[in-house]
């Protein structure tokens, strides 16, 4: 609750320490964000390890879910990068599963959405771009920098095009992290605001009670939309990761 008794939509994103740890003056506290990330890894591990260990001819629900997710990510990787891109499958799969699970668990009332924090999404984005740079340079050497030199461009225009390509490359981790962060942050704020309207109208009593179902219906519709956004943002993050990693496999224009 905000000062004055109002609904504070930002309060849900506050990182709170659960176990305080400050060795050598460094704040290494175990927080609610840390707890959710541990829970995310645990949920993914249960689904994939237990689901893939059954190997039944007629798969059960968990095995079907694990196989469906595997095939979905594998088809995404090969669709963008070809069969050669499967060498990056563990990275893309891990990012997709973490973002998807984090987004879905964040929809649970009273939970915490780690992907609504820019530090988390930026860490993933810079991991992707760092992988592109390291693999591209190790695999292709100086030829990798052909990524910044479009073919068929007149010599007088080439410096400007190289600058534009370089700026575009540098902006990739920024846009990749901001897209996920912004969508999850805005969606949860909107849900909290509409939920606050319902509470405020019911508390006001009288004629306000009559119109309280309107923001409630909007909140229900927005919740359904947020589940769709939670999946789409994980998919968009995965497919953009594949697009960027494809530059490491096939640099140059």
Secondary structure by P-SEA (a helix, b strand, c coil): cccccccccccccbbbbccccccccccccccaaaaaaaaaaaaaaaaaaaaaaaccccccaaaaaaaaaaaaaaaaaaaccccccccaaaaaaaaaaaaaaaaaaaaccccccccccaaaaaaaaaaaaaaaaaaaaaacccccccccccccccccaaaaaaaaaaaaaaaaaaaaaaaaaaaaaaaaaaaaaaaaaaaaaaaaccccccaaaaaaaaaaaaaaaaaaaaaaaaaaaaaaaaaaaaaaacccc
